[in-house]
């Protein structure tokens, strides 16, 4: 059985795993694989599956995924160096011919060099570097918007240009249909998609779109909040909770009590206030602040 065939069941299990424990077990198995090459990663799609987990909400999962991607990149680079040493350097004429050939083939990136981790590129890709000319719509505005989406999807991807171009066109056409033409709302949505898709801290979004795991129709209806990485969503939720705590009942007099114990410092010196944050038939929310360590919590 080939190395890629051995990895495919693990990749399938990884994609369907529902708990952090399952994911970590599978990742540890993948980490121990002896022979990893770029061809194996591409055929098995292991690089894509593990690469997405670098943005997982669980820190142990994300850290392990990053470690595996780094390990695989090193092994692929070592493989390339060994192959280069065996074949020797190309004559200048051959190098020139190879670069000319790649420049005129849209499905083959001209400038970047590939590495492991789901087909990532060590240099930034774009429509220009890939030799891709986008002029399918007859409208310069639409073509430029499709090019922006292409650049956002491809800049750190190792997927073929024709696949990325197909996704970019589908996204542009869907946004056009959703907004009734190339109007102001159409341009605003394209800008939002460009910013979120090109976020270097959110590779999972790009990978999901290119692979088809996230349908274009769903992507085009997502807000910036929906498209954010898990880390960004967690940070936004924390900020929102803190702002809610600060603004609700601002200026109200807070009563002091020893009825509550702080979970951080275990002291019972607290101030509290109550606010009706839900419907009238629901209990009031109590906001508590520890006067010793300034820890804050709420309950209802």
C-alpha positions as CSV (number, residue, x, y, z in Angstrom):
1,X,0.0,0.0,0.0
2,X,1.3,3.4,-0.9
3,X,2.0,6.1,1.7
4,X,-0.8,8.3,0.3
5,X,-3.3,5.3,0.5
6,X,-2.3,4.8,4.2
7,X,-2.9,8.5,5.0
8,X,-6.3,8.8,3.3
9,X,-8.3,6.9,6.0
10,X,-6.6,9.0,8.7
11,X,-7.5,12.2,6.8
12,X,-11.1,11.0,6.5
13,X,-11.2,10.3,10.2
14,X,-9.6,13.7,11.0
15,X,-12.2,15.5,9.0
16,X,-15.0,13.7,10.8
17,X,-13.6,13.8,14.3
18,X,-15.9,15.6,16.8
19,X,-13.8,15.9,19.9
20,X,-10.4,17.4,20.7
21,X,-9.2,14.1,22.0
22,X,-10.0,12.3,18.8
23,X,-8.3,15.0,16.7
24,X,-5.2,15.0,18.9
25,X,-4.9,11.2,18.7
26,X,-5.2,11.2,14.9
27,X,-2.7,14.1,14.6
28,X,-0.2,12.2,16.7
29,X,-0.5,9.2,14.4
30,X,0.0,11.5,11.4
31,X,3.1,13.0,13.1
32,X,4.7,9.6,13.3
33,X,4.4,8.9,9.6
34,X,7.9,8.0,8.4
35,X,7.9,9.0,4.8
36,X,6.3,12.3,3.8
37,X,6.7,13.9,0.4
38,X,5.0,16.7,-1.4
39,X,3.3,14.1,-3.8
40,X,2.0,12.2,-0.8
41,X,0.6,15.3,0.9
42,X,-1.2,16.4,-2.3
43,X,-2.7,13.0,-3.1
44,X,-3.9,12.3,0.4
45,X,-5.0,15.9,1.1
46,X,-3.3,15.5,4.5
47,X,-1.6,18.9,4.3
48,X,-5.0,20.6,3.7
49,X,-6.7,18.8,6.5
50,X,-4.0,19.5,9.1
51,X,-3.3,23.0,7.8
52,X,-6.9,24.0,8.7
53,X,-6.5,22.9,12.3
54,X,-3.8,25.6,12.9
55,X,-6.7,28.0,13.6
56,X,-8.6,25.5,15.8
57,X,-10.2,27.0,18.9
58,X,-8.4,24.4,21.1
59,X,-4.8,25.5,21.8
60,X,-3.4,21.9,22.1
61,X,-5.0,21.1,18.7
62,X,-3.7,24.2,17.0
63,X,-0.2,23.9,18.5
64,X,0.1,20.3,17.4
65,X,-1.2,21.0,13.9
66,X,1.4,23.8,13.6
67,X,4.2,21.5,14.8
68,X,3.2,18.9,12.2
69,X,3.0,21.4,9.4
70,X,6.5,22.7,10.3
71,X,7.8,19.1,10.4
72,X,6.3,18.3,7.0
73,X,7.7,21.5,5.5
74,X,11.2,20.6,6.6
75,X,10.9,17.1,5.2
76,X,9.6,18.3,1.8
77,X,12.4,20.9,1.6
78,X,14.9,18.2,2.4
79,X,13.5,16.0,-0.3
80,X,13.7,18.8,-2.8
81,X,17.3,19.6,-1.9
82,X,18.3,16.0,-2.2
83,X,16.6,15.7,-5.6
84,X,18.3,18.9,-6.7
85,X,21.7,17.6,-5.7
86,X,21.2,14.4,-7.6
87,X,20.0,16.0,-10.8
88,X,22.5,18.8,-10.7
89,X,22.0,22.4,-11.8
90,X,20.2,23.2,-15.0
91,X,22.0,24.9,-17.8
92,X,21.1,28.6,-18.2
93,X,19.2,27.9,-21.4
94,X,17.2,25.2,-19.8
95,X,16.3,27.5,-16.9
96,X,15.2,30.2,-19.2
97,X,13.0,27.8,-21.2
98,X,11.5,26.4,-18.1
99,X,10.6,29.9,-16.7
100,X,9.1,30.9,-20.1
101,X,7.0,27.7,-20.3
102,X,5.6,28.2,-16.8
103,X,4.8,31.8,-17.4
104,X,2.3,31.0,-20.2
105,X,0.6,28.1,-18.4
106,X,-2.2,29.6,-16.2
107,X,-2.5,26.4,-14.1
108,X,1.2,26.5,-13.0
109,X,2.4,29.3,-10.7
110,X,5.4,31.1,-12.3
111,X,7.1,32.7,-9.4
112,X,6.5,30.9,-6.1
113,X,8.0,27.6,-4.9
114,X,5.9,25.1,-3.1
115,X,6.4,23.7,0.4
116,X,4.4,21.3,2.6
117,X,1.4,22.1,4.9
118,X,-1.4,21.7,2.4
119,X,0.4,23.0,-0.7
120,X,1.5,26.3,0.8
121,X,3.8,28.6,-1.1
122,X,6.8,30.3,0.4
123,X,6.3,33.4,-1.7
124,X,3.0,35.3,-2.2
125,X,1.1,34.4,-5.3
126,X,-1.3,36.6,-7.4
127,X,-3.0,36.6,-10.8
128,X,0.0,38.5,-12.1
129,X,2.6,36.1,-10.8
130,X,0.5,33.1,-12.0
131,X,0.1,34.6,-15.5
132,X,-3.7,34.6,-15.2
133,X,-5.6,37.2,-17.2
134,X,-9.2,37.7,-16.0
135,X,-11.4,39.2,-18.7
136,X,-14.4,36.9,-18.9
137,X,-17.3,39.3,-18.2
138,X,-16.8,42.2,-20.6
139,X,-17.0,44.6,-17.7
140,X,-13.7,46.0,-16.4
141,X,-15.1,46.5,-12.9
142,X,-16.3,42.9,-12.6
143,X,-13.1,41.5,-14.0
144,X,-11.1,43.6,-11.5
145,X,-13.3,42.4,-8.6
146,X,-12.8,38.7,-9.7
147,X,-9.0,39.4,-9.8
148,X,-9.1,40.7,-6.2
149,X,-10.9,37.6,-5.0
150,X,-8.4,35.4,-7.0
151,X,-5.5,37.2,-5.3
152,X,-7.1,36.8,-1.9
153,X,-7.6,33.1,-2.4
154,X,-4.3,32.2,-4.0
155,X,-1.7,34.3,-2.1
156,X,-0.5,31.4,0.1
157,X,-2.1,28.5,-1.7
158,X,-0.6,25.6,-3.7
159,X,-3.7,24.7,-5.5
160,X,-3.8,24.9,-9.4
161,X,-4.6,28.3,-10.8
162,X,-7.6,27.0,-12.9
163,X,-9.3,25.7,-9.7
164,X,-8.7,29.0,-7.8
165,X,-9.9,31.0,-10.9
166,X,-13.1,29.0,-11.1
167,X,-13.8,29.7,-7.4
168,X,-13.1,33.4,-7.8
169,X,-15.4,33.7,-10.8
170,X,-18.2,31.8,-9.0
171,X,-17.8,34.2,-6.0
172,X,-18.0,37.3,-8.2
173,X,-21.0,36.0,-10.1
174,X,-22.8,35.1,-6.9
175,X,-22.1,38.6,-5.3
176,X,-23.4,40.2,-8.5
177,X,-26.6,38.2,-8.5
178,X,-27.2,38.8,-4.7
179,X,-26.8,42.6,-5.1
180,X,-28.6,43.1,-8.4
181,X,-25.6,44.3,-10.4
182,X,-22.2,46.0,-10.0
183,X,-23.5,48.7,-7.7
184,X,-22.2,50.1,-4.4
185,X,-23.4,47.2,-2.3
186,X,-21.7,44.8,-4.7
187,X,-18.4,46.6,-4.4
188,X,-18.7,46.7,-0.6
189,X,-19.3,43.0,-0.4
190,X,-16.3,42.3,-2.7
191,X,-14.1,44.5,-0.4
192,X,-15.3,42.6,2.7
193,X,-14.6,39.2,1.1
194,X,-11.2,40.3,-0.1
195,X,-10.2,41.6,3.3
196,X,-11.4,38.5,5.2
197,X,-10.1,35.9,2.6
198,X,-6.7,37.5,2.5
199,X,-6.3,37.6,6.3
200,X,-3.0,35.8,6.9
201,X,-4.3,34.6,10.3
202,X,-7.3,32.8,8.7
203,X,-5.9,30.2,6.3
204,X,-8.8,27.8,7.1
205,X,-11.3,30.1,5.4
206,X,-9.3,30.2,2.1
207,X,-8.7,26.4,2.2
208,X,-12.4,25.7,2.8
209,X,-13.5,27.9,-0.1
210,X,-11.0,26.5,-2.6
211,X,-11.6,22.9,-1.6
212,X,-15.4,23.4,-1.9
213,X,-16.0,22.5,1.8
214,X,-17.5,26.0,2.2
215,X,-20.0,26.5,-0.7
216,X,-19.7,29.8,-2.5
217,X,-23.4,30.5,-2.0
218,X,-23.0,30.3,1.8
219,X,-19.7,32.3,1.8
220,X,-21.3,35.2,-0.1
221,X,-24.0,35.6,2.6
222,X,-21.6,35.5,5.5
223,X,-20.7,38.6,7.5
224,X,-17.2,39.7,8.5
225,X,-18.0,38.2,11.9
226,X,-19.0,34.9,10.4
227,X,-15.8,34.7,8.3
228,X,-13.5,35.5,11.2
229,X,-11.0,32.9,12.5
230,X,-11.9,31.0,15.7
231,X,-9.2,33.0,17.5
232,X,-10.7,36.3,16.3
233,X,-14.3,35.2,17.2
234,X,-13.1,34.3,20.7
235,X,-11.4,37.6,21.1
236,X,-14.4,39.5,19.8
237,X,-16.7,37.6,22.2
238,X,-14.5,38.5,25.2
239,X,-14.4,42.2,24.2
240,X,-18.2,42.2,23.8
241,X,-18.7,40.6,27.2
242,X,-16.4,43.1,28.8
243,X,-18.1,46.0,27.1
244,X,-21.5,44.7,28.2
245,X,-20.3,44.5,31.7
246,X,-19.0,48.0,31.6
247,X,-21.9,49.7,29.9
248,X,-25.0,48.0,31.4
249,X,-26.2,50.0,34.3
250,X,-23.3,52.5,34.0
251,X,-23.4,55.0,36.7
252,X,-25.7,52.9,39.0
253,X,-24.7,52.6,42.6
254,X,-23.4,49.2,43.4
255,X,-24.1,47.6,46.7
256,X,-21.3,45.9,48.7
257,X,-21.8,42.4,50.0
258,X,-20.0,39.4,51.3
259,X,-22.6,37.0,49.8
260,X,-20.4,36.2,46.8
261,X,-17.0,34.6,46.8
262,X,-14.5,35.5,44.1
263,X,-13.3,32.5,42.1
264,X,-9.9,34.1,41.6
265,X,-8.7,35.3,45.0
266,X,-11.4,33.5,47.1
267,X,-12.2,36.7,49.0
268,X,-15.8,37.8,49.8
269,X,-15.4,41.6,49.4
270,X,-17.6,42.3,46.4
271,X,-19.8,44.9,44.8
272,X,-22.9,43.9,42.8
273,X,-25.7,45.4,40.7
274,X,-28.7,43.8,38.9
275,X,-30.0,44.6,35.4
276,X,-32.9,43.2,33.4
277,X,-31.0,42.1,30.3
278,X,-33.6,39.7,28.9
279,X,-37.4,39.6,28.7
280,X,-39.5,40.7,31.7
281,X,-40.4,37.1,32.7
282,X,-36.8,36.1,32.9
283,X,-34.7,36.6,36.1
284,X,-32.5,39.6,36.4
285,X,-28.8,39.4,35.6
286,X,-26.4,40.0,38.6
287,X,-23.1,41.7,37.8
288,X,-20.4,41.1,40.5
289,X,-17.0,42.8,40.9
290,X,-14.4,41.7,43.4
291,X,-13.0,44.8,45.2
292,X,-9.8,42.9,46.0
293,X,-8.6,41.7,42.6
294,X,-11.1,43.4,40.3
295,X,-12.3,40.0,38.9
296,X,-15.8,40.3,37.3
297,X,-18.5,37.8,36.6
298,X,-22.2,37.6,36.1
299,X,-25.1,35.2,36.6
300,X,-28.8,35.1,36.4
